[in-house]
Amino acid sequence: MLGFEHQSVSHLSGTATLLGASIVESSFDVFFHLTAILLSFVLGASLSGFLLHGDALKLGRHYDTVLVIESALIFLALYLLSIGSYYGHFVASAACGAQNALATTYSGAVLRTTHLTGIFTDLGIMVGSALRGGAFDKRKAILFFLIVFGFIFGGTFGAYLFSHFQFKALLAPGSICLLLAGVYRVYLKKQLVYPGRAD
């Protein structure tokens, strides 16, 4: 989702670069707005960091709580953006920070859901290593390609929804977060009732 000054609320490298440029240009409105987007992302990530502990996926952690909060933030952003409030950018950025930290927490930074720079860097390192004669981790490469495909598909789907429904397109990710939280909660309860059962 593109926000203020054509900067995404999730891909913060460009936002930070534009923030630096706004200092030189003495564009204080842009400076404060982009600073708030960066801080909102960190706030959302901090929320996930507070609720989730450890660096491995483990049942019983508050993944569902983070997903419900993320969903609420997305729905709040939808409301704010639909009434023309730029505060919606900050709330959407906080939702992205919460999501990115959620995935990072259980994947050990292998998965990043709001940007692909690290994925493309890792792919480049893997290709360079293979050209040098090193081993090429096909399993990891497949995972990275699936992430890239999913990211591009998500961007395409999001753009399609936005072209038809404008900000109401946010109902899709907000609903998906709620659905995933529900699935996780049901699965967790099932595991507690039938521990050790293979499904």
C-alpha positions in Angstrom: 0.0 0.0 0.0 1.5 3.3 -1.0 1.0 6.1 1.4 2.3 9.6 1.9 4.7 10.9 -0.8 4.3 7.6 -2.7 6.2 5.8 0.1 5.1 2.4 1.3 4.2 2.1 5.0 6.0 -1.2 5.2 9.2 -0.9 3.1 11.2 1.5 5.3 14.4 1.8 3.4 12.8 4.2 0.9 11.0 6.0 3.7 14.2 6.5 5.6 16.0 7.8 2.4 13.2 10.3 1.7 13.2 11.3 5.4 16.9 12.2 5.0 16.2 14.1 1.8 13.4 16.1 3.5 16.0 17.4 6.0 18.1 18.9 3.2 14.9 20.3 1.5 13.7 21.7 4.8 10.3 20.0 4.2 9.3 19.7 7.8 5.7 18.4 7.1 7.2 15.5 5.1 9.9 15.0 7.8 7.5 14.6 10.6 5.1 12.5 8.7 7.8 10.0 7.6 9.3 10.0 11.1 5.9 9.0 12.4 5.6 6.2 9.9 9.0 4.8 10.9 8.2 5.1 14.6 4.8 3.5 14.1 6.5 0.5 12.4 8.8 0.1 15.3 5.9 0.4 17.7 4.1 -2.4 16.0 7.2 -4.5 16.0 7.7 -3.8 19.7 4.2 -5.0 20.4 5.1 -8.3 18.7 8.4 -8.4 20.6 6.6 -7.9 23.9 4.0 -10.6 23.3 6.2 -13.2 21.6 9.3 -14.8 23.2 11.9 -17.1 21.7 13.1 -17.5 18.2 11.4 -20.7 17.2 7.8 -21.5 16.3 6.2 -23.0 19.4 2.6 -23.7 20.3 1.2 -21.7 23.2 2.8 -18.4 22.2 0.6 -15.4 21.6 0.6 -15.6 17.7 -3.1 -15.3 17.7 -3.1 -12.3 20.0 -0.7 -10.5 17.6 -2.8 -11.4 14.6 -6.0 -10.1 16.2 -4.2 -6.9 17.2 -2.8 -6.6 13.7 -6.3 -7.2 12.2 -7.7 -4.4 14.5 -5.0 -2.1 13.4 -5.7 -2.8 9.7 -9.4 -2.2 10.3 -8.7 1.0 12.1 -6.4 2.1 9.2 -9.2 1.3 6.8 -11.6 3.6 8.8 -9.0 6.4 9.1 -8.0 6.3 5.4 -11.6 6.1 4.2 -12.4 9.4 6.1 -9.2 11.0 4.6 -7.1 11.0 7.8 -3.4 10.6 7.3 -3.2 8.9 10.7 -4.3 5.8 8.8 -0.7 5.7 7.4 0.7 5.4 10.9 -1.8 2.7 12.0 -1.1 0.7 8.8 2.6 1.0 9.4 2.2 -0.3 13.0 0.2 -3.3 11.6 3.1 -4.0 9.1 5.7 -3.7 11.9 3.7 -6.2 14.0 3.4 -8.6 11.1 7.0 -8.4 10.2 8.2 -9.0 13.8 5.7 -11.9 14.1 7.3 -13.7 11.2 10.8 -12.7 12.2 10.3 -14.0 15.7 9.3 -17.5 14.7 11.6 -17.8 11.6 14.8 -16.5 13.0 14.9 -13.7 10.4 14.6 -16.2 7.5 11.1 -14.8 6.7 10.4 -11.1 6.3 6.9 -10.4 5.3 7.1 -6.7 4.4 10.3 -6.5 2.3 12.5 -8.7 0.1 15.9 -7.0 0.2 17.3 -9.6 2.5 15.8 -12.5 0.4 17.4 -11.1 -2.8 20.7 -10.6 -1.0 20.7 -14.2 0.3 19.8 -15.5 -3.2 22.7 -13.5 -4.6 25.1 -14.9 -2.0 23.9 -18.4 -2.7 24.4 -18.0 -6.5 27.8 -16.5 -6.0 28.8 -19.3 -3.7 27.6 -21.8 -6.2 29.6 -20.1 -9.0 32.7 -20.4 -6.8 32.0 -24.2 -6.5 30.2 -24.2 -3.2 27.0 -26.1 -2.5 23.7 -24.6 -3.5 20.9 -25.1 -1.0 18.0 -26.0 -3.3 15.5 -26.2 -0.4 16.4 -22.7 0.8 16.3 -21.4 -2.7 12.8 -22.9 -3.3 11.6 -21.2 0.0 13.0 -17.9 -1.2 11.4 -18.2 -4.6 8.1 -19.0 -2.9 8.4 -16.0 -0.7 9.2 -13.7 -3.7 6.2 -15.2 -5.7 3.9 -14.8 -2.7 5.1 -11.2 -2.3 4.5 -10.3 -5.9 1.2 -12.2 -5.9 0.1 -10.3 -2.8 1.1 -7.0 -4.4 -0.8 -7.8 -7.6 -3.9 -9.0 -5.6 -3.7 -5.9 -3.4 -3.5 -3.6 -6.4 -6.4 -5.3 -8.0 -8.5 -5.1 -4.9 -7.6 -1.4 -4.5 -8.5 -0.6 -8.1 -12.0 -2.0 -7.4 -12.7 -1.2 -3.8 -10.2 1.5 -2.8 -9.4 1.4 0.9 -12.0 -1.3 1.5 -9.4 -3.6 0.0 -7.9 -3.6 3.5 -10.8 -5.8 4.6 -9.0 -8.7 2.9 -5.7 -8.7 4.9 -7.6 -7.8 8.1 -10.0 -10.7 7.6 -7.1 -13.1 6.8 -5.3 -12.1 10.1 -8.5 -12.9 12.0 -8.9 -16.2 10.2 -5.3 -17.2 10.9 -5.7 -16.3 14.5 -8.8 -18.5 14.7 -7.1 -21.4 13.0 -4.2 -21.1 15.4 -6.5 -21.0 18.4 -8.5 -24.1 17.3 -5.3 -26.0 16.5 -3.8 -25.0 19.9 -6.8 -26.2 21.8 -6.9 -29.4 19.8 -3.2 -30.1 20.7 -3.9 -29.4 24.3 -6.8 -31.9 24.3 -4.9 -34.6 22.3 -1.2 -33.9 23.1 1.2 -35.8 20.9 -1.4 -36.6 18.3 -0.1 -36.4 14.8 -2.3 -34.5 12.4 
